[in-house]
Amino acid sequence: MIQTKHLTCPLCDGKVFLYSEALNRRYYKCSNCDGVHLSKEFQLTPQEEKQRYLEHDNDVNDKGYQNFVQPIVNAVIRDFKPIDNGLDFGCGTGPVIAKLLKEKGYSIELYDPYFKILNKALEHTYAYIFCCEVIEHFNSPKNEFNLLRNLLKEDAKLYCKTGLLKDSTNFENWWYKNDKTHVFFYTPTTLKWIASHYNFKSVDITSKLITFTT
């Protein structure tokens, strides 16, 4: 394990060590929170990142993608009523979950740093927030999770869907890392660190959904 003297984890500021040089890009792992991040010099510029997102096929009527996001939709319907306010954080150009919930009478605000820059959406607190295929894009997860926590009411929930890095994962062959906009990867240990550090009461981790509760 080769420790680096000057680099720190963008989530917890812990010491990191070189984890992988897959695809000729350097990835570092944190010895504190267990998170893995793509070294800064290999990350896209904001302009390049936005262009990559514009290439995504975000059809809100795509049945396949609707099925993919259904775990979040089901969780919101199970845990909250239409009167409770929610936020789609990182909604992109095709806010599928918001569409499905609005069809059932739910009130959903939209926020995305590139496509839905509505400052008013960040001026309220919410009963629930969902981040579907979003948290792996966080260049500064420390700041982003601090923001998310402050946007949540008490007895609120944060639903996250992302590719989870497990002990059994062969990182070099893991398809999820290949997208250059995926810059931070979470292990179950990382998620538990987030829950503790940001004062969540609990975190429930399943293969299809991660749920933080305030």
FENLIN-V757951 format. One record per residue. N is the residue number from 0. RES is the residue in three letters. PSI is psi in degrees with one decimal (NA if undefined). Layout:
{{N/RES/PSI} {N/RES/PSI}}
This chain:
{{0/MET/115.8} {1/ILE/110.2} {2/GLN/149.5} {3/THR/136.0} {4/LYS/-31.0} {5/HIS/-15.2} {6/LEU/143.3} {7/THR/163.4} {8/CYS/132.1} {9/PRO/-7.0} {10/LEU/-49.8} {11/CYS/-0.3} {12/ASP/16.0} {13/GLY/169.1} {14/LYS/142.1} {15/VAL/159.9} {16/PHE/155.3} {17/LEU/123.6} {18/TYR/-40.3} {19/SER/151.6} {20/GLU/40.4} {21/ALA/142.6} {22/LEU/28.3} {23/ASN/26.5} {24/ARG/144.7} {25/ARG/131.8} {26/TYR/137.9} {27/TYR/146.1} {28/LYS/141.9} {29/CYS/133.5} {30/SER/-6.1} {31/ASN/-60.9} {32/CYS/-9.9} {33/ASP/6.5} {34/GLY/155.0} {35/VAL/131.2} {36/HIS/152.5} {37/LEU/130.9} {38/SER/143.0} {39/LYS/-38.9} {40/GLU/-11.7} {41/PHE/-1.2} {42/GLN/149.1} {43/LEU/155.8} {44/THR/161.2} {45/PRO/-37.1} {46/GLN/-43.5} {47/GLU/-37.9} {48/GLU/-45.7} {49/LYS/-41.2} {50/GLN/-38.3} {51/ARG/-41.5} {52/TYR/-34.1} {53/LEU/-20.0} {54/GLU/-12.8} {55/HIS/144.9} {56/ASP/90.1} {57/ASN/69.4} {58/ASP/114.1} {59/VAL/-15.0} {60/ASN/4.1} {61/ASP/115.2} {62/LYS/-35.3} {63/GLY/-44.2} {64/TYR/-33.7} {65/GLN/-40.7} {66/ASN/-36.2} {67/PHE/-39.5} {68/VAL/-1.9} {69/GLN/-34.5} {70/PRO/-36.7} {71/ILE/-44.4} {72/VAL/-47.1} {73/ASN/-39.8} {74/ALA/-42.4} {75/VAL/-45.9} {76/ILE/-37.0} {77/ARG/-39.4} {78/ASP/-20.8} {79/PHE/162.0} {80/LYS/161.4} {81/PRO/-25.5} {82/ILE/-21.9} {83/ASP/136.8} {84/ASN/142.4} {85/GLY/164.0} {86/LEU/129.7} {87/ASP/100.7} {88/PHE/114.6} {89/GLY/45.5} {90/CYS/-21.3} {91/GLY/-158.8} {92/THR/-10.7} {93/GLY/81.5} {94/PRO/78.6} {95/VAL/-45.2} {96/ILE/-44.4} {97/ALA/-40.9} {98/LYS/-47.1} {99/LEU/-37.7} {100/LEU/-38.0} {101/LYS/-33.1} {102/GLU/-21.5} {103/LYS/13.2} {104/GLY/7.0} {105/TYR/149.7} {106/SER/115.2} {107/ILE/126.1} {108/GLU/152.8} {109/LEU/137.3} {110/TYR/134.8} {111/ASP/132.4} {112/PRO/-15.7} {113/TYR/-33.9} {114/PHE/-19.6} {115/LYS/69.3} {116/ILE/80.7} {117/LEU/101.0} {118/ASN/-31.7} {119/LYS/-28.4} {120/ALA/-25.8} {121/LEU/8.1} {122/GLU/1.9} {123/HIS/165.9} {124/THR/158.1} {125/TYR/152.0} {126/ALA/-28.1} {127/TYR/149.6} {128/ILE/140.9} {129/PHE/140.3} {130/CYS/98.1} {131/CYS/113.8} {132/GLU/51.5} {133/VAL/-45.6} {134/ILE/-20.0} {135/GLU/-11.7} {136/HIS/-3.0} {137/PHE/111.2} {138/ASN/-32.4} {139/SER/75.5} {140/PRO/-27.6} {141/LYS/-48.6} {142/ASN/-38.9} {143/GLU/-42.2} {144/PHE/-30.8} {145/ASN/-42.5} {146/LEU/-48.6} {147/LEU/-43.3} {148/ARG/-39.6} {149/ASN/-18.7} {150/LEU/-7.4} {151/LEU/139.0} {152/LYS/176.0} {153/GLU/149.5} {154/ASP/35.1} {155/ALA/171.7} {156/LYS/144.3} {157/LEU/115.2} {158/TYR/127.2} {159/CYS/140.1} {160/LYS/120.2} {161/THR/164.2} {162/GLY/120.7} {163/LEU/131.8} {164/LEU/118.2} {165/LYS/166.7} {166/ASP/-31.5} {167/SER/-5.9} {168/THR/129.2} {169/ASN/97.9} {170/PHE/-41.6} {171/GLU/-30.8} {172/ASN/3.8} {173/TRP/116.2} {174/TRP/-27.8} {175/TYR/-26.5} {176/LYS/-14.5} {177/ASN/-25.9} {178/ASP/121.1} {179/LYS/-15.6} {180/THR/-6.9} {181/HIS/105.8} {182/VAL/-11.8} {183/PHE/132.6} {184/PHE/141.5} {185/TYR/136.7} {186/THR/167.7} {187/PRO/-35.2} {188/THR/-40.4} {189/THR/-44.6} {190/LEU/-38.0} {191/LYS/-35.0} {192/TRP/-44.0} {193/ILE/-46.6} {194/ALA/-42.8} {195/SER/-47.3} {196/HIS/-36.2} {197/TYR/17.1} {198/ASN/42.0} {199/PHE/146.0} {200/LYS/-34.0} {201/SER/164.4} {202/VAL/130.3} {203/ASP/123.5} {204/ILE/117.8} {205/THR/174.6} {206/SER/-23.1} {207/LYS/-12.9} {208/LEU/141.7} {209/ILE/127.5} {210/THR/115.8} {211/PHE/139.2} {212/THR/131.4} {213/THR/NA}}
